[in-house]
Amino acid sequence: MEAVVNGIQALDARFGDEVEKARLTVKVHRNPQDGLDLGLASPGRAALNPIVGFSIEDNGVGFTPENMASFETLDSDYKAGIGCRGVGRLLWLKAFDRVSIRSAYDDGAGNLRARQFRFSIEREVEHVEEPDSFEGTGTEVHLVGFKDAFQRSAPKTVDAIAREVFEHCIWYFLRPGGAPEVTIVDDDEAVSLKELMDDFVYSEMPTTTIAVKGEKFYMVNLCIKSSTRNPAPRLYWCAASRVVLEENLTSKVPGLFGRLKDETSAEFTYVCYLSSDYLDAHVRADRTAFDMSERIPGGSLIDDISLDDIRAGVLGEVERILAAPLSAAREEGTARVNDFVSNRAPRYRPVLTRLESLGVTVDPSMKDQDLELLLHRNLQKLEANAIAEGQVVFAEVGSVPLENYEERLTQYLDTVTEINQSDLAAYVFRRRTILDILARLIRSDEQGKYRREDVIHSLLIPMRTTSNDIGTDASNLWIIDERLAFHDYLASDKTLKSMPITGSDSMKEPDVIATRLVDTPVLAAEGEKLPLPSIVVIEIKRPMRNDASEDKDPIQQCLDYVKRVRAGGVLTASGRPIPETPQPPAFCYIVADLTPTMIDRCKYAGLRPTHDGLGYFGFNEPYKAYIEVMNFDRLVNAATERNRAFFDKLGLPSS
């Protein structure tokens, strides 16, 4: 990049406005031995040999005595007027082992003079014999020994190298009069940067000027063709007629995401090149950054300009000049959010308008999972703001109210109400999803096989856990009975011996067993009030399993578990003794398809068929237990019916 810019400056010095006579060629040199570039090797594409160096040739003024003296002077100010700091050549020796330069110049008397020298860290500037074969003024810079650390991360193909050089030097192509002919050559491939300019730019927009704290900044605005590899909108910070920093502007202006569309719906990418005398004066010597603060917190005695100040001015101007395409992009993003919320994430519907007021705009091409994360982050932000506002509002209770206290209180309560609605929507949507999963699990696969019971069991409640091991949202036993959400103790696939509520030495494992203290309001059950617990036992069988028999009777298994729990001498989950209660109410649920053997066991137990024919129910007097056998279709249908009103309210399908 440095050598190319130096060459363009030499061409300007010789030809001025006659750029059509100026020529600059960059040649790529590769290792002549066969090598493998694993990063580029692919089917149908030959591997490229590693790059070992470059040559930059121009027909400019050459290394005149003044240029040579400047080259040999550290921090030379010879070309300070065009933004040069006199240290650019030192960058060559960071990436290359040495530099060899051949040049010819006019001595002012019409004679062609030539010089040749080498440049390295060890020997610095080393003059050698004068070269021949020069027919006119010009310079050849040979960068030799490309260091591995730089070679591995540098562009490899001639197209990629040409694009890097073009974007770095694009200022010369945008200026009045244009740029000289610059060509990148790699063996028999060549790329003209002027042709790249034609392919690169879709259309130019008016150059605009902004003022930041009294300093003028110039914005060259371009619409880049959508076929370019980088679709992100970009801001190039320029100084000394070259690019210093590249900044991605994605989402920094509402609606500015990747490609935009013009009035004909053609896609383009916005790019801005920013320059000013102020940036020229504050660029660092190596032209990789600016000697300015990113931001200046608080007040300052000196009215310095920060990068944030300049950026704010640029973004405001970008929003102005791209008003129409940005408005269209925001509308498209809003439609994307509405569609996602309606069909995939209804929990955000109650707060959708407030999320928009937070300035949240969405890339229409954003993936669902990324959109979910974006909405969730902003919902959390809204919740945090509501908590902070609530603390302020209620801290004023009892003090002298502010003028707008009632209005602020109303706004706060409205926000909290909508957030709570969002939480409820998320809970209902989760139930809809769980029922959809269960409906799929009970179907046979392509081979006609059914899922094992442990898969369905784990959906209802994680196996080998107790209520002390899992959170309230981990259990989906509401599918069977809503009351199971409020229990004193619940165990899943645990031995009776391991349960404090049984006092049993049995190693048998009921699928699910739970107790709930009676004479306690269901919605406030805390597991401390005695004397009498109720018992719930659930058995889950594999879909379409047809092996129920006297030895494998799930109804009798449930009743046996009830009997063991009633045996007495047991503790609550919190360690309190339960008085002797031989007949606590019991509820037994068996989830199993009504195969012929299962129907036989239901009839043997004296159960009655349900009205829909999908289950059996009854009360066992000796065990004082309510028994219900339901097949999987009834399980899903009943849970869906109980939640239908919530699904309908949320706009979700009930089936």
N, C-alpha and C positions, 0 to 999 in steps of 0.2 A: 504493500500500500504506500509506504513512504517513498519507495523508488519511483512508483508510478506518478505520484503527485509531484515529486521533484522533476520528473520528465515533462509533465504537462506545464509546469512553471517555466522550464527551459524553452519549451515550444512557444509559450506566450511571449517570452522575452524576445524570441527571434521573429515570429510571424505576426504578433499582435492580433488584429482582427481577421487576418487571412488564414483562418484555421484550416481551410481546405488543403493547404500545403503541408500541414503538420502531420507527422506520423509517429506512432508509438506502438511497439510490439512487445508483448510479454511472452517469453518462451518457457515452457515447462520441461524440465530435465528429469528423466527417470533413470533408475538403476538399470543398466543394460542387461544385467543377469536376470534370469527368470525368477520371479518372486511371486508370492501369493499375497494379495490384499484381501484378507478374509472378510473384511467389512463390505466388499463389493462383489465378491464371487457369488454367483447365483446361476441357476439354470438358464442357459441361453445368453449368458453374459461373460465375456472373458475377464479374468482377473487382471488388475492393473499392477504394474511394477511400482514400487515405492518411489515417491518424489525425492530427489536428492538436491535439487536447486532450481533457480530461476535465472533468466536473463531478461533485462529490461533495456530495450534499445529505442532511442529517439533521434530525430534530426533537428534538435534544438541548438541553442547557442554553444553548448559544450562547456567544459571546465575552463573557463577563462581564468586569468590570474586572480581576479577578485573572487570568483567562485572557489578556486582552490584554496585561497587564503581563508575563506570562511569555513571551508570543510575542515581545515586543520586547526580551527579555533573553537574551543569548547564554549557553549553558550553564545555563539556568534549572533549578532543582531543585524547581520548583513541583509537578510530578507525579512526583517521584522515587520516591514510595511505590508507584507502580504501574509502575515500571521505566523511566520516561521520562528522557532525558538532556538535553532541551532543545535539541537540534540537528537533529531530524528534518526540520523545515521547510526547512533548508538544502539537503536532498537535492532538493527540488522544483526549485531553481534550477540544478541540474546537468542536469536533463532537459528543463526548460521555460524559455522566455524570461521569463515573468512569471506572477504569481499574483494573482487578483482574489478578494476575500472579502467576502461579505455575510452579516450575522448579526444575530439579535435575541435579547434575553435579558431576564430578569426582574430588575428593579433591587432586589428585596427588599421593596418597598412595594406590590407588586401591579401596577406599571406596566411596560409592554412598551417596552424601549429597543432601538434598532437602531444599527448602525455598518457602515461600508463602507470598505475600504482596499485598496491595491495593494501588492505586494511584488515587488521586482526587485533585481538586483545593482547597477544604476546608481543607483537612487533609494531603495533599502532599503524601509522601511515608509512609505507615503504615504497619509494619511487623506484621504478625499473626502467629498462630501455624504452625509448619512444617507439610507439607502434607505427605501422604503415597501413596501407590499404584503405585509408579514409579518402573519399572523394569530396566530402563536404563536412560541415560542422555536425556534431552530434555526439552522443554518449552511449556506451554499453556498460551496464552495471551487471556483474555476474555474482549472484548470491550462491555461495558454494557450501556444501556440507550441512544440509537441513537436519537439525538436531531432532533426535527421536521423539522427545516429549512434545515438540511442536508438530512434527510430521504426522504423528498418530492422530492428532485432533484436528488437523487442517483439512479443508475440502480436498477431495481426491480427483474428481472429474473436471474436465475443462469447462463444462457448463457451470458447475458449482463455483469454480474459481472465478469465472467471468462474472457471475452474478455478485459475488462478494466484492470484487473490484468495482463493479458498476455502482452498487449501492453505496460504497465508501466514497466514490468520486462523483456521485450523481449531481452534485452542485455545479460542476463544470458543464454538465449537459443541460442544466436548467437555466444557466445564465444567458444574457443576451449575447448573440453571436455563436453560442454553442461550444462544443468541445472538439478537439482534434480527433482524427481517426485512431482509435485504440483497438488493437486486436490481440486476443489471447490465443496462443498456438500451442498445441500438444501433439507432436508428431504430425500426422496428416489431418488433424482436426483443427479448425479455427473458428473463433466466435468474435464477431464484430460487436462492440459495445453500442454503436449507434443503432444497429439492428435490434439489439436487446432493448434499447430505449423505446423503439417503436412497438415491440412486443409487450413491454413492461407497463407503459402508461395507457390507460383507457381514455382519460381526458384530463386536461388541466383545468383547475378552478382559479378564480382570481387570487392573486397574491394579496394578502391582507397585512395590516400593521396593527399591533396592539401596544399600549403604553403601560408600563409597570413602574410605579413610583418615579415617573419622569423619564424613564429610559424606553427607547423604541425597540421593538422586536418585530422581525419580519417573518411571516409565515408563507412558505410556498406550499400550496395545497394541491395534492394530486389524487386522482381516482385511478387506482391500480387495477389492471385487469384481473378478474377473478380466477384466471388460470394459473396465477403465480402460486408458488408452493407455500408461501406464508400468508394465510388469510387474516391474520390479526391486524387490526388498525395500529399504526405505529407513529411515534413522534421521534424524529431524529434531531438531536441537539447538535448544531454545527458551530464550528469556529475555525477561522483561518481557511475557509473554503473547503472544509472537509468534515465528515461526520465524526463526532466525539462520543456521543452516547446514543443508544437506541432504547426506547421505552415503549412497552406494550400499553396501549390505551384501552384495552378491552374492559368494559364495564365502568370505566372512569367517567364516562358521559352516559346518562340514561339512554338505553337503546343502542349503544355502540358495542355490538358484538360481532366480530368477524366481518363477513360480507354484508354490504347494504345493497339496496336496489334503487335505481334511478326511476324517472317517470315512465320509462319503457319497460320496467321490470328487469332490466339487465343488471347483473351483479357486479359490484366493484368493491375494492378495499380502499379505505381512506388512509393516506400517508401524508404527513406534514414534515417539512424541513424548516427548522427554526434557526434563525441567525440574527446577530446584532453586533454592534461595536462592543457592547457590554460583555457579551460572551467571548468575543475575541480577546478582550483585555483580561478575562478571568479564567481562561483555559490553562490547565497545567502544562508544564514544559513538554511532557511526553504525549500530550493531547489524548489522554485516556479518561480525563475527568475535569471538573471545574473547581476552582478554589472558591466555593460558595457553600454555605450551610444548606442542608436539606430543608430545614425550617428554622425559624427564629422564634422560640417560645417567649410569650409575654411581650412586654413593651421593650423597646430598645432605644437608648439615647441616640444611637446612630441609625438613620433610616436605611439600613442595609437591605439588599434584595436577596431573598432566599430562592432556592429552586422551587419551593412550594408556591411562592408568590408568582413566579413566572408560569408555572404549570397551571395555576388557577386561571390566569389570564388566557392562556392558550385554550384550556378546556371550555371556557365560556365562549370564546370565538368559534371553536369547533361546533359547539351546540347551535350557534347562530347560523353558520354557513351550511350546516347539514340539517337544518330544521325539518325539511320535508322528508328525506329518507329516514331520519331518526324517529319522526312521528309514526311513520309506517311500520318501522321495526318494533316500536313500543306496542303498537296495536297488535301486531302479530305475536309478540311475547305475551301480552295479556290474554289473547285467545288461547295460547298454549297452556298458560296457567289455569285458566277456567276449565279447559278440557281435562287437564290432569286432575284438578280438584274434584270435578264432577264424577270422573270415572275411576280414579285410583286413590285419591287421598281426600275424602270429604271432610276430614277433621279440620282442614284449613278454611272451609267455607265461612264459618262465623267471623273469622278475622281477616278475610281476604281483602276487604276494603281498607282495613287498617294497615295491612302489610304494604299495600300500594302507597299509603301515605308515608311510609318509612322510606320511600324512594327505591323500593325493590323493583328492578326490571329484570327481565328474563331473556336469555338467548333462546330464540324459538327452536334451535337445533339441540338444545341441552337434553341429555339423557334423563330418563325418569329418576334414576337413583340420585343423580346430581341435583335435579330439581327438588326432590324430596329433602335432601340435606339443606339446600338453600332456604326452603320454606321453613324447615324446622329451626334453623339457626335464627331466622328473623322472628319466629314465634317465641323462641326463648328470649330474644331481645325485648319483644313486646311485653312478655311476662315480667322480666326484670324491671323494665320501666314502670309497669303497673305497681309492682311492689314498692319501688322507690317513691312513686307518687302517693301511694297509700300511706306510707310512713309520714310523709310531709303533711298530707291532708288531715290525718287523724291526730297528728301532733299539735294541730292548731285547735283541737277541741278544748274548750274551756278558756282559751285565750281570746283576744280580740280578733274576730274573723277578718280576713282580707275582703276587699270589695267583691272579688270574684269567687269567694269560697264556695257558694252553692253551685256555681257553674262547674268549678273544678271537681267538686264531689260527684256531681252528676256524670261528668266525663269519666271519672275514675270508676264509678259503679258500672257504667256502660261497658267499659273495657274489660273489667273483671267478669261481667256476665258473658261477654263474647268468648273470653278465654275459657271459661268453664264449659260453654257450649262446645268449644273445640275439643276439650278433653273428653266430653261425653261422645262426641262424634267419632273420635279415635277409638273409644272403647266399643262402640256399636259396630264400627267398621271391622274391628278385629274379630268380633263375634261372627260377622258375615263371612270373613275369610276362613275362620276355623270350621264353620259348617261346610263351606265349599271343599275344604281339604278332606273333611270326614266323608263327605259324599263320594269323593274320588277313591278314598281308601277302601270303601266297602264294595267296590266293583271288582270284577275279575279282570286279570290282565289279558294280553293277547293269547296266552297259552291256556286261558280258562282257569288259572289259579288265583287264589285269594290271599290277601295279606295275612300274616300271622297276627294273633291277638295282641302280642306285645307292641306292635306298631300302633294299633288303635289305642291300646292302654296308655302309651306314652303321650299320645295326643290329648287324652282326657286328663292325665296327670303323670308327671315323670315317675318312672318305676324306682323302687327301693328308696323312697324318700318318706319323710314325715312332714307335717305342717310346720315344724320348726326349721326345716331345711330349705323350703321354697318360698318365694314371694307370692303375694296374693294373685298376681297375674299369671303365674305358672300353671295354675290348675284351671281346667275347663270342664269341671264337673257340673257346671250350670246346665250343660247340655242334657244331663239326666234329671237334675232337680236343683232349682235355684237356691234352695235352702242349704245346700252343701257348701255354699260360699261362706256360711256362718257356722263354724263348728268350734268345739273345744279342742279336739284332737283328731288328726287324720293321718292314716298311714297307707302307703301304696306298696304292695308286693313285699311286705315285711313279715317276718315270722311272728306268730302270736307271742312267743317267748320274749321277743325284743320290744313288745309294746307295753308301756306302763299301765295301760288301762285294762289289760286282760288278766294279769296274775297267772298266766298259763305257761307251762313248760313245753307246749306243743311247738314243733318246727314247721307246722303247716303255714302256708302263706296265702291269705285271702287277697284278691286283687286290690280291693280298697275297703277300708273299714274306718268309720268315723263315729264320734260321739258328739252330742250337742246337749247342753244343759237345758232342761225344761223349766217352766215357771220363770223364764227370763225372756224379755222381748227379743225377738230374732235379730232385729237390726242393731241391738246393743249387747249381744252375747259376748262376754269377756272370759268365760271359762272359770269363774270363781264361785258362782252361786250353786249351792247344793240343796237338796240331796240327790235328785234323780236325773241321770243322763239318759238321753235317747241314743239309739244305736242305728247306724246305717251301714249296710254291707253291700258291696257291689261285686259281681262276678262278670267278667267279659270273656266271651268265647270267640274263636275264629269264625269269620263269616262262612256260612254254609257248612259248618262242622256238624256231622251227623253221627256222633258217637255217644250221645247222652244215654246213660244206663243206670241201673241201680247202684253200681259201684262208682259211676261218674256222673252223679246227679247234681248239677249246679244248684238246684233249689235246696236240696238237703245239705249241701256244703255251706250255704249261707246260714241256714238255721243252726247248724253245728257251731259256726263262729259266734252267732248270737248267744248260744248257750254258754260257750266258754267265757264270753265277756261278762255274762250275768253271774258267773260262779262266785263272785265276791272276792274280798281281800285285795282289792286293786286300788290304784291311785289315779287321780286326774293327771293330765299332762303337766300341771304345775306342781304335782307332788302332794296334793291333799287327799286324804283317805275318803273313799266313797262308802257311805253306809250301806248295809246290806239291803239290796233292792232287787228281789228275784224277778220282778216283772217290769223292767223299764220298756217303754215302747220301742219297737224295732221296725226297720224298713229294709226290705231286701230287694235289690234290683238285679236282675239277670239280663245282660245284653247279649242276645244270641239270636241267630236266624231260626225261624220255626221250621226246622227239618222234621222229618217223621219221628225220630227218636225224641226230639225236644218237645214235640206236641204230646207224645205219650207221657213224658214226665210231668207236664203241666196238668194233664187230665188226672194222673195218679195223685197229684197234690190237691185236687179238687178246685183248680183255678178256673175262672170263667174267661171266655174270649172277649177281647175288646170289640167295640162296635165296628172298627175298620178291619178286623180280622188280622191285624199285624202284631197282636200281643195277647197276653193272658194276665189276669190279676185276681187277687182274692186275699182273704184274711185267714191266717192259720191260728185257730183258737188256742191249741195247746201251747204254742210258742209265743202267743200274743204278738204276732208279726204280720205286717202288711207285705205282700209279695207281689211284685210286678215283673213279668217277663216281656221284653220288648225286642222286636227284631230291629235291625239297623235302619231300615227305612222309616219305621215309626220313630226311632230316636231322632233322626235328622228332621223329619216332618214336624214332630212335636216341638223341638227346639226352635225351628223356623217360625212356627205359628206363634209361639210365645213372644218372639222378638219381631214379629211382622210389623207392628205399629212403629217400632223404632226404625226399622229398615225403610219403611215407607216415608217416614218423616225426613229421613236423611237422603231420600232419593235413590236408595239401593234396591236392586231387584230382590224379591223374596224367594225366587227360585231360578 
